[in-house]
C-alpha cells in the first residue's frame, strides 16, 4: 500500500510539473502530452531504483528509450500514411502497426546481439 501512495504522490507531482512546463511553451496542445509520459516514466524509475537498484533502472530506462524511438517511427508512419487518400483507414492502421512491429523487432535483435 505504501508503494501505491508514493507512486500516486510522486506521479501527481511530476505530472503537475511537466504540465506546467508544457503550458509555458507553444503550442499549448503539447501541455497534456508533455505532462503525462515523462512524469509517469520518472515516477516508475524512481520507485524501481528504490526497490531494485541501479542496474535494473538502467535496463528499464534503455527499454523506455527504445520504446520511444519505435513510437516516433510509428507516429511518423501514421502521419505519412494518413496523407495518402487512396489508402483505406484500416489498411493504413495495419501498415503503421507493421512499421512499429518491424522497428521493435529490429531494436530487440540489436540488443540481443550486443548483450
Protein Blocks (a to p, Z undefined) as FASTA:
>chain_A
ZZmmmmmmmmmmmmmmmmmmmmmpccfklmmmmmmmmmmmmmmmmmmmmmnojmlmmmmm
mmmmmmmmmmmmmmmmmmmmmmmmklcfklmmmmmmmmmmmmmmmmmmmmmmmZZ
